[in-house]
Amino acid sequence: MKYLTEQIVFQEIPTEISLAFEITNCPRRCPGCHTPELQCDCGEVLTIQKFDQICEKYTSYDGKYLFGCVLFLGGEQHQELTDFLEYCHKKGFKTALYTGANSVDLSVLKNLDYVKLGEYNEALGALGQPTTNQVLFQVYRIK
Ligand code: SF4
């Protein structure tokens, strides 16, 4: 699983400060794609070691993380995503996924706190547009 960028974001998950990774190799070919560079097989391989290094970049002077949620922008097609989601939970972070799919596998869903579902439709606009077809869900696990 490769990523192109990582950054702290405030709006994508409205109640969270999130560390967001843009995952490449997007298999979808949405007409009017808003981020076409994510369709390429490019970027850097995201390993657990690399992930830890990036997390350490976003800490305060007293060592506390500046974010509480890790957001993957894509990546549901990669087996490793589940491993990363589990690892995030072990580290005490919430997890979120933005996918253009209309559903995700249970193995992914059960490790998520938030998920944005729905293909990108240029005519309807992205999440945040009143006409959008995409929906952001908060996931509650009873057990
Ligand atoms: S899912 Fe997103 S990145 Fe992938 S093709 Fe569609 S708009 Fe582009």
Residues whose N, C-alpha, C, O or C-beta is under 5 A from the ligand:
A	BS01	SF4	C26 R28 R29 C30 C33 H34 T35 L38 G100 Y120
